[in-house]
């Protein structure tokens, strides 16, 4: 049996030790502050929210700038309702358009518009400059490599089987 406490088990939780707790709290503060700062700067410089930017980046990752709505929601890890509401707001602003899928009458594509393409092209240089200034300029090459390794390891853990299912 593993040491992870599950609801209804009598095993005591594996509390974080002092260094783990320090690392965890610093990570949470950093994540919250970095996300807020990136969002504020992006909005002020480009009139795009961080969520708009994420959608547009995912659309520009593929030739044709189009994705199925559910595929986009899955990639962004958003609930279907959040995705629908956000895409509706972006469509009203002319950043994206909805196209019916000829092969599947029930499905639809979200397509980046010329306005959306212009918005991401204008925002990207300033946004990457902000990311560089706030994150990468503060790290050595070894720390960047460590950040990548740690992030990839945690992502692999998250992509693995759900611990509650075992």
N, CA, C and O of each residue as an XYZ file, in Angstrom:
664
protein
N       0.846     -1.184      0.000
C       0.000      0.000      0.000
C       0.883      1.235      0.000
O       1.950      1.242      0.614
N       0.446      2.268     -0.679
C       1.245      3.488     -0.714
C       0.990      4.340      0.524
O       0.084      4.074      1.315
N       1.817      5.372      0.666
C       1.727      6.242      1.838
C       0.765      7.412      1.649
O       0.644      8.254      2.539
N       0.096      7.478      0.541
C      -0.788      8.597      0.273
C      -2.116      8.366      0.968
O      -2.709      7.292      0.871
N      -2.566      9.378      1.661
C      -3.826      9.276      2.373
C      -4.978      9.471      1.403
O      -4.997     10.421      0.621
N      -5.937      8.558      1.465
C      -7.143      8.685      0.659
C      -8.315      8.852      1.608
O      -8.233      8.453      2.769
N      -9.423      9.445      1.123
C     -10.580      9.617      2.001
C     -10.977      8.293      2.629
O     -11.084      7.271      1.951
N     -11.192      8.330      3.922
C     -11.618      7.142      4.635
C     -10.486      6.240      5.079
O     -10.746      5.240      5.748
N      -9.239      6.542      4.740
C      -8.137      5.685      5.165
C      -7.666      6.127      6.539
O      -7.889      7.267      6.947
N      -7.020      5.227      7.241
C      -6.543      5.552      8.588
C      -5.078      5.990      8.579
O      -4.535      6.360      9.620
N      -4.446      5.949      7.426
C      -3.051      6.347      7.333
C      -2.937      7.852      7.566
O      -3.737      8.634      7.053
N      -1.952      8.234      8.330
C      -1.727      9.662      8.583
C      -1.198     10.339      7.324
O      -0.480      9.721      6.538
N      -1.550     11.600      7.136
C      -1.025     12.309      5.968
C       0.490     12.441      6.039
O       1.070     12.492      7.123
N       1.114     12.496      4.887
C       2.558     12.726      4.811
C       2.771     14.226      4.750
O       2.900     14.793      3.665
N       2.809     14.874      5.907
C       2.938     16.324      5.972
C       4.229     16.776      5.302
O       5.224     16.051      5.278
N       4.193     17.973      4.768
C       5.386     18.536      4.154
C       6.387     18.912      5.234
O       6.021     19.460      6.274
N       7.654     18.612      4.978
C       8.670     19.055      5.934
C       8.930     20.540      5.696
O       8.336     21.137      4.798
N       9.797     21.127      6.481
C      10.008     22.575      6.414
C      10.493     23.042      5.039
O      10.007     24.049      4.525
N      11.438     22.328      4.445
C      11.950     22.757      3.136
C      10.909     22.544      2.034
O      10.805     23.358      1.116
N      10.133     21.450      2.119
C       9.074     21.225      1.137
C       7.988     22.298      1.252
O       7.493     22.809      0.248
N       7.633     22.625      2.482
C       6.615     23.657      2.697
C       7.101     25.020      2.191
O       6.330     25.762      1.582
N       8.346     25.347      2.431
C       8.925     26.597      1.936
C       8.889     26.630      0.413
O       8.500     27.637     -0.179
N       9.292     25.530     -0.224
C       9.288     25.454     -1.682
C       7.868     25.550     -2.231
O       7.631     26.253     -3.213
N       6.922     24.848     -1.607
C       5.546     24.838     -2.076
C       4.915     26.229     -1.969
O       4.269     26.700     -2.905
N       5.107     26.869     -0.838
C       4.517     28.203     -0.658
C       5.164     29.228     -1.581
O       4.479     30.111     -2.096
N       6.455     29.126     -1.794
C       7.133     30.035     -2.720
C       6.621     29.802     -4.143
O       6.393     30.755     -4.888
N       6.443     28.540     -4.513
C       5.918     28.219     -5.836
C       4.525     28.817     -6.021
O       4.251     29.439     -7.048
N       3.644     28.635     -5.039
C       2.288     29.177     -5.142
C       2.288     30.695     -5.246
O       1.561     31.258     -6.064
N       3.100     31.368     -4.422
C       3.194     32.837     -4.492
C       3.725     33.279     -5.849
O       3.198     34.210     -6.458
N       4.775     32.602     -6.318
C       5.367     32.944     -7.608
C       4.356     32.747     -8.735
O       4.218     33.615     -9.596
N       3.659     31.636     -8.739
C       2.677     31.343     -9.782
C       1.570     32.399     -9.787
O       1.207     32.907    -10.848
N       1.044     32.726     -8.637
C      -0.032     33.712     -8.534
C       0.438     35.089     -8.975
O      -0.227     35.751     -9.772
N       1.579     35.519     -8.460
C       2.081     36.845     -8.796
C       2.504     36.951    -10.257
O       2.251     37.969    -10.901
N       3.146     35.909    -10.787
C       3.595     35.932    -12.172
C       2.396     35.963    -13.125
O       2.385     36.734    -14.084
N       1.399     35.135    -12.866
C       0.206     35.112    -13.714
C      -0.502     36.465    -13.687
O      -0.916     36.977    -14.727
N      -0.638     37.039    -12.495
C      -1.297     38.348    -12.383
C      -0.507     39.424    -13.120
O      -1.086     40.239    -13.839
N       0.790     39.429    -12.948
C       1.623     40.450    -13.599
C       1.614     40.307    -15.112
O       1.490     41.299    -15.829
N       1.743     39.078    -15.601
C       1.695     38.854    -17.045
C       0.347     39.286    -17.620
O       0.283     39.882    -18.695
N      -0.716     38.981    -16.898
C      -2.051     39.375    -17.341
C      -2.236     40.884    -17.383
O      -2.767     41.422    -18.354
N      -1.797     41.568    -16.323
C      -1.908     43.040    -16.277
C      -1.104     43.681    -17.390
O      -1.602     44.562    -18.092
N       0.149     43.243    -17.560
C       1.015     43.831    -18.583
C       0.471     43.572    -19.984
O       0.471     44.468    -20.828
N       0.014     42.361    -20.230
C      -0.520     42.020    -21.537
C      -1.755     42.865    -21.848
O      -1.888     43.395    -22.951
N      -2.646     42.987    -20.886
C      -3.871     43.779    -21.075
C      -3.532     45.242    -21.348
O      -4.109     45.865    -22.240
N      -2.598     45.782    -20.579
C      -2.229     47.192    -20.736
C      -1.542     47.458    -22.069
O      -1.746     48.511    -22.674
N      -0.735     46.518    -22.526
C       0.056     46.731    -23.739
C      -0.671     46.347    -25.021
O      -0.357     46.879    -26.085
N      -1.639     45.431    -24.942
C      -2.213     44.905    -26.179
C      -3.727     44.823    -26.195
O      -4.317     44.524    -27.234
N      -4.369     45.085    -25.058
C      -5.816     44.941    -24.943
C      -6.263     43.488    -25.091
O      -7.425     43.222    -25.397
N      -5.333     42.543    -24.874
C      -5.665     41.118    -24.836
C      -5.531     40.637    -23.400
O      -4.600     41.022    -22.692
N      -6.460     39.797    -22.974
C      -6.305     39.143    -21.676
C      -5.333     37.977    -21.856
O      -5.032     37.572    -22.979
N      -4.854     37.451    -20.744
C      -3.980     36.282    -20.808
C      -4.733     35.101    -21.434
O      -4.146     34.312    -22.175
N      -6.026     34.983    -21.137
C      -6.842     33.917    -21.728
C      -6.972     34.110    -23.242
O      -6.874     33.142    -23.996
N      -7.194     35.361    -23.697
C      -7.235     35.635    -25.141
C      -5.932     35.194    -25.789
O      -5.927     34.526    -26.823
N      -4.828     35.581    -25.161
C      -3.506     35.281    -25.699
C      -3.307     33.767    -25.822
O      -2.805     33.278    -26.834
N      -3.708     33.034    -24.780
C      -3.572     31.573    -24.808
C      -4.359     30.965    -25.969
O      -3.851     30.099    -26.681
N      -5.588     31.414    -26.157
C      -6.417     30.903    -27.251
C      -5.742     31.203    -28.589
O      -5.615     30.321    -29.438
N      -5.312     32.447    -28.769
C      -4.698     32.834    -30.039
C      -3.400     32.074    -30.297
O      -3.123     31.702    -31.437
N      -2.606     31.840    -29.265
C      -1.379     31.058    -29.424
C      -1.712     29.651    -29.901
O      -1.069     29.137    -30.816
N      -2.701     29.034    -29.294
C      -3.071     27.671    -29.697
C      -3.605     27.637    -31.125
O      -3.392     26.659    -31.842
N      -4.292     28.690    -31.542
C      -4.791     28.732    -32.918
C      -3.660     28.949    -33.916
O      -3.712     28.429    -35.030
N      -2.649     29.704    -33.534
C      -1.548     29.969    -34.461
C      -0.530     28.842    -34.495
O       0.369     28.852    -35.337
N      -0.651     27.871    -33.599
C       0.272     26.735    -33.593
C       0.106     25.826    -34.808
O       1.025     25.085    -35.156
N      -1.045     25.877    -35.447
C      -1.331     25.005    -36.589
C      -1.507     25.822    -37.856
O      -1.988     26.954    -37.820
N      -1.112     25.232    -38.977
C      -1.398     25.866    -40.268
C      -2.909     26.010    -40.399
O      -3.659     25.109    -40.024
N      -3.341     27.113    -40.916
C      -4.770     27.348    -41.091
C      -5.403     28.019    -39.891
O      -6.515     28.537    -39.998
N      -4.723     28.027    -38.737
C      -5.223     28.719    -37.558
C      -6.591     28.275    -37.097
O      -7.410     29.101    -36.695
N      -6.853     26.972    -37.150
C      -8.167     26.483    -36.754
C      -8.044     25.250    -35.871
O      -7.136     24.434    -36.030
N      -8.967     25.138    -34.949
C      -9.051     23.964    -34.066
C     -10.510     23.684    -33.759
O     -11.358     24.576    -33.793
N     -10.774     22.444    -33.463
C     -12.094     22.072    -32.953
C     -12.246     22.677    -31.564
O     -11.274     22.789    -30.817
N     -13.454     23.061    -31.227
C     -13.707     23.704    -29.938
C     -13.317     22.784    -28.786
O     -12.634     23.220    -27.859
N     -13.731     21.546    -28.825
C     -13.424     20.631    -27.717
C     -11.932     20.337    -27.625
O     -11.400     20.163    -26.528
N     -11.260     20.280    -28.758
C      -9.810     20.072    -28.759
C      -9.112     21.263    -28.081
O      -8.196     21.083    -27.280
N      -9.554     22.458    -28.411
C      -9.001     23.666    -27.811
C      -9.262     23.684    -26.301
O      -8.370     24.020    -25.522
N     -10.465     23.327    -25.893
C     -10.801     23.281    -24.463
C      -9.913     22.274    -23.736
O      -9.444     22.541    -22.629
N      -9.685     21.133    -24.348
C      -8.840     20.097    -23.745
C      -7.394     20.592    -23.619
O      -6.758     20.400    -22.583
N      -6.880     21.227    -24.675
C      -5.502     21.719    -24.646
C      -5.299     22.803    -23.581
O      -4.246     22.867    -22.946
N      -6.304     23.643    -23.394
C      -6.207     24.719    -22.413
C      -6.652     24.273    -21.020
O      -6.493     25.009    -20.047
N      -7.209     23.068    -20.931
C      -7.711     22.527    -19.673
C      -8.832     23.405    -19.110
O      -8.878     23.690    -17.913
N      -9.728     23.821    -19.998
C     -10.878     24.649    -19.628
C     -12.147     23.819    -19.708
O     -12.254     22.899    -20.519
N     -13.097     24.153    -18.863
C     -14.420     23.544    -18.935
C     -15.104     24.012    -20.217
O     -14.814     25.094    -20.727
N     -16.009     23.191    -20.728
C     -16.707     23.505    -21.978
C     -17.446     24.843    -21.887
O     -17.424     25.627    -22.836
N     -18.097     25.107    -20.755
C     -18.850     26.360    -20.626
C     -17.922     27.575    -20.606
O     -18.235     28.602    -21.208
N     -16.800     27.465    -19.929
C     -15.841     28.576    -19.925
C     -15.348     28.838    -21.341
O     -15.247     29.987    -21.770
N     -15.044     27.764    -22.063
C     -14.550     27.894    -23.425
C     -15.602     28.580    -24.295
O     -15.279     29.509    -25.035
N     -16.830     28.139    -24.216
C     -17.898     28.711    -25.039
C     -18.091     30.190    -24.766
O     -18.189     30.985    -25.700
N     -18.147     30.568    -23.494
C     -18.336     31.978    -23.127
C     -17.152     32.835    -23.586
O     -17.335     33.932    -24.114
N     -15.953     32.325    -23.379
C     -14.778     33.111    -23.753
C     -14.684     33.268    -25.270
O     -14.375     34.352    -25.765
N     -14.946     32.205    -25.999
C     -14.902     32.290    -27.454
C     -15.970     33.249    -27.986
O     -15.736     33.959    -28.964
N     -17.124     33.271    -27.351
C     -18.178     34.208    -27.773
C     -17.701     35.652    -27.603
O     -17.931     36.492    -28.472
N     -17.040     35.932    -26.486
C     -16.516     37.296    -26.258
C     -15.433     37.636    -27.273
O     -15.387     38.760    -27.773
N     -14.562     36.682    -27.581
C     -13.505     36.924    -28.567
C     -14.090     37.128    -29.967
O     -13.585     37.940    -30.742
N     -15.143     36.395    -30.284
C     -15.786     36.535    -31.593
C     -16.419     37.920    -31.723
O     -16.344     38.535    -32.786
N     -17.038     38.412    -30.657
C     -17.629     39.756    -30.683
C     -16.577     40.825    -30.949
O     -16.867     41.860    -31.549
N     -15.360     40.567    -30.499
C     -14.260     41.515    -30.704
C     -13.554     41.295    -32.040
O     -12.634     42.038    -32.384
N     -13.979     40.278    -32.797
C     -13.423     40.030    -34.114
C     -12.106     39.285    -34.127
O     -11.438     39.245    -35.160
N     -11.708     38.685    -32.994
C     -10.426     37.987    -32.907
C     -10.483     36.576    -33.480
O      -9.489     36.060    -33.991
N     -11.647     35.966    -33.388
C     -11.837     34.601    -33.876
C     -13.196     34.520    -34.566
O     -14.040     35.403    -34.414
N     -13.387     33.450    -35.321
C     -14.684     33.184    -35.947
C     -14.989     31.703    -35.787
O     -14.089     30.878    -35.630
N     -16.249     31.392    -35.829
C     -16.695     30.001    -35.744
C     -17.051     29.547    -37.153
O     -17.766     30.243    -37.874
N     -16.549     28.376    -37.543
C     -16.880     27.785    -38.842
C     -17.447     26.402    -38.605
O     -16.893     25.606    -37.847
N     -18.543     26.134    -39.254
C     -19.132     24.800    -39.156
C     -18.217     23.795    -39.828
O     -17.521     24.121    -40.789
N     -18.222     22.593    -39.325
C     -17.419     21.510    -39.900
C     -18.260     20.794    -40.953
O     -19.282     20.193    -40.621
N     -17.843     20.849    -42.213
C     -18.648     20.224    -43.266
C     -18.796     18.709    -43.093
O     -19.808     18.133    -43.491
N     -17.795     18.073    -42.505
C     -17.840     16.610    -42.345
C     -18.703     16.184    -41.166
O     -19.113     15.026    -41.085
N     -18.982     17.106    -40.253
C     -19.721     16.776    -39.028
C     -20.616     17.965    -38.702
O     -20.137     18.979    -38.195
N     -21.878     17.854    -38.979
C     -22.817     18.952    -38.769
C     -22.910     19.423    -37.331
O     -23.346     20.546    -37.077
N     -22.510     18.591    -36.390
C     -22.582     18.971    -34.974
C     -21.332     19.715    -34.523
O     -21.386     20.490    -33.568
N     -20.219     19.492    -35.190
C     -18.955     20.075    -34.758
C     -18.699     21.420    -35.400
O     -19.325     21.785    -36.395
N     -17.774     22.147    -34.814
C     -17.389     23.448    -35.361
C     -15.907     23.668    -35.109
O     -15.308     23.081    -34.208
N     -15.344     24.529    -35.930
C     -13.965     24.962    -35.770
C     -13.963     26.391    -35.250
O     -14.871     27.174    -35.529
N     -12.945     26.706    -34.504
C     -12.653     28.090    -34.158
C     -11.460     28.470    -35.016
O     -10.461     27.752    -35.064
N     -11.572     29.604    -35.691
C     -10.563     30.040    -36.639
C     -10.100     31.440    -36.255
O     -10.916     32.310    -35.950
N      -8.807     31.649    -36.273
C      -8.280     32.980    -36.003
C      -8.592     33.875    -37.207
O      -8.432     33.457    -38.354
N      -9.030     35.088    -36.943
C      -9.331     36.056    -38.001
C      -8.081     36.880    -38.309
O      -7.104     36.821    -37.562
N      -8.102     37.641    -39.394
C      -6.978     38.555    -39.637
C      -6.762     39.532    -38.469
O      -5.623     39.878    -38.154
N      -7.848     39.972    -37.833
C      -7.726     40.851    -36.660
C      -7.058     40.128    -35.497
O      -6.226     40.701    -34.794
N      -7.429     38.864    -35.303
C      -6.804     38.066    -34.249
C      -5.335     37.824    -34.532
O      -4.505     37.885    -33.626
N      -5.012     37.549    -35.785
C      -3.612     37.350    -36.182
C      -2.804     38.618    -35.942
O      -1.685     38.561    -35.431
N      -3.374     39.769    -36.314
C      -2.682     41.044    -36.093
C      -2.499     41.305    -34.599
O      -1.462     41.820    -34.183
N      -3.497     40.955    -33.795
C      -3.417     41.180    -32.345
C      -2.316     40.338    -31.715
O      -1.554     40.837    -30.888
N      -2.223     39.062    -32.098
C      -1.189     38.200    -31.513
C       0.193     38.609    -32.005
O       1.159     38.564    -31.244
N       0.294     39.006    -33.259
C       1.590     39.450    -33.781
C       2.057     40.737    -33.105
O       3.255     40.927    -32.899
N       1.132     41.610    -32.764
C       1.493     42.845    -32.070
C       1.831     42.580    -30.602
O       2.731     43.211    -30.049
N       1.117     41.654    -29.975
C       1.291     41.394    -28.545
C       2.509     40.525    -28.240
O       3.158     40.720    -27.213
N       2.827     39.574    -29.111
C       3.857     38.576    -28.812
C       5.227     39.165    -28.477
O       5.829     38.733    -27.494
N       5.753     40.127    -29.239
C       7.087     40.642    -28.903
C       7.148     41.281    -27.510
O       8.117     41.083    -26.776
N       6.125     42.037    -27.153
C       6.114     42.669    -25.826
C       5.920     41.631    -24.731
O       6.530     41.715    -23.665
N       5.060     40.646    -25.009
C       4.810     39.616    -24.010
C       6.065     38.787    -23.746
O       6.401     38.520    -22.593
N       6.756     38.381    -24.807
C       7.974     37.581    -24.610
C       9.045     38.412    -23.910
O       9.835     37.873    -23.135
N       9.079     39.711    -24.172
C      10.014     40.581    -23.468
C       9.707     40.598    -21.967
O      10.618     40.556    -21.141
N       8.431     40.659    -21.625
C       8.025     40.637    -20.218
C       8.390     39.302    -19.571
O       8.903     39.273    -18.452
N       8.126     38.203    -20.269
C       8.479     36.871    -19.745
C       9.985     36.784    -19.533
O      10.449     36.311    -18.496
N      10.736     37.238    -20.514
C      12.200     37.204    -20.391
C      12.645     38.033    -19.177
O      13.461     37.577    -18.377
N      12.108     39.241    -19.048
C      12.517     40.147    -17.973
C      12.141     39.595    -16.590
O      12.938     39.666    -15.655
N      10.935     39.052    -16.465
C      10.453     38.592    -15.160
C      10.947     37.205    -14.772
O      11.030     36.890    -13.585
N      11.277     36.377    -15.751
C      11.647     34.991    -15.442
C      13.089     34.688    -15.843
O      13.935     34.450    -14.980
N      13.370     34.696    -17.122
C      14.632     34.152    -17.598
C      15.843     35.028    -17.314
O      16.948     34.510    -17.148
N      15.660     36.337    -17.256
C      16.797     37.198    -16.909
C      17.257     36.998    -15.471
O      18.387     37.345    -15.129
N      16.395     36.443    -14.627
C      16.730     36.213    -13.220
C      17.393     34.860    -12.988
O      17.800     34.554    -11.867
N      17.504     34.044    -14.040
C      18.001     32.670    -13.888
C      19.271     32.449    -14.696
O      19.467     33.042    -15.757
N      20.124     31.585    -14.171
C      21.299     31.140    -14.926
C      20.858     30.064    -15.918
O      19.731     29.575    -15.842
N      21.731     29.697    -16.835
C      21.427     28.634    -17.790
C      21.133     27.319    -17.067
O      20.240     26.576    -17.473
N      21.880     27.027    -15.997
C      21.635     25.804    -15.224
C      20.271     25.852    -14.544
O      19.582     24.836    -14.462
N      19.881     27.022    -14.058
C      18.568     27.154    -13.415
C      17.437     27.021    -14.432
O      16.391     26.455    -14.114
N      17.630     27.531    -15.646
C      16.629     27.359    -16.704
C      16.480     25.875    -17.016
O      15.360     25.384    -17.158
N      17.580     25.165    -17.124
C      17.532     23.722    -17.382
C      16.832     22.996    -16.230
O      16.033     22.088    -16.460
N      17.134     23.398    -14.992
C      16.488     22.780    -13.831
C      14.987     23.067    -13.823
O      14.184     22.188    -13.512
N      14.613     24.297    -14.166
C      13.196     24.656    -14.237
C      12.482     23.780    -15.262
O      11.384     23.287    -15.001
N      13.096     23.585    -16.420
C      12.500     22.734    -17.455
C      12.367     21.298    -16.951
O      11.328     20.666    -17.145
N      13.402     20.787    -16.315
C      13.380     19.407    -15.817
C      12.295     19.215    -14.758
O      11.526     18.255    -14.812
N      12.242     20.134    -13.800
C      11.243     20.045    -12.733
C       9.837     20.153    -13.316
O       8.957     19.368    -12.962
N       9.622     21.118    -14.207
C       8.300     21.303    -14.807
C       7.876     20.069    -15.593
O       6.739     19.613    -15.466
N       8.772     19.532    -16.396
C       8.449     18.346    -17.196
C       8.161     17.138    -16.310
O       7.287     16.330    -16.623
N       8.886     17.017    -15.219
C       8.668     15.889    -14.306
C       7.299     15.978    -13.640
O       6.590     14.978    -13.525
N       6.932     17.182    -13.201
C       5.618     17.369    -12.573
C       4.511     17.166    -13.603
O       3.489     16.552    -13.299
N       4.704     17.678    -14.821
C       3.705     17.474    -15.875
C       3.522     15.995    -16.186
O       2.396     15.547    -16.404
N       4.599     15.235    -16.210
C       4.498     13.789    -16.438
C       3.697     13.121    -15.318
O       2.912     12.206    -15.565
N       3.904     13.589    -14.086
C       3.156     13.058    -12.942
C       1.668     13.392    -13.098
O       0.808     12.550    -12.838
N       1.373     14.618    -13.521
C      -0.016     15.035    -13.708
C      -0.679     14.286    -14.858
O      -1.875     14.000    -14.805
N       0.085     13.969    -15.892
C      -0.451     13.255    -17.043
C      -0.597     11.758    -16.787
O      -1.241     11.052    -17.563
N       0.004     11.275    -15.695
C      -0.050      9.859    -15.377
C      -1.403      9.488    -14.792
O      -2.318     10.310    -14.748
N      -1.524      8.245    -14.343
C      -2.793      7.799    -13.762
C      -3.136      8.602    -12.511
O      -2.257      8.956    -11.725
N      -4.405      8.880    -12.343
C      -4.875      9.613    -11.178
C      -4.658      8.750     -9.933
O      -5.074      7.593     -9.886
N      -4.003      9.331     -8.934
C      -3.671      8.582     -7.718
C      -4.935      8.117     -6.985
O      -4.896      7.117     -6.268
N      -6.034      8.817     -7.154
C      -7.281      8.431     -6.491
C      -7.905      7.212     -7.144
O      -8.748      6.548     -6.541
N      -7.494      6.907     -8.383
C      -8.058      5.766     -9.098
C      -7.401      4.452     -8.715
O      -7.890      3.386     -9.089
N      -6.290      4.510     -7.967
C      -5.600      3.262     -7.669
C      -6.148      2.559     -6.475
O      -5.658      1.491     -6.108
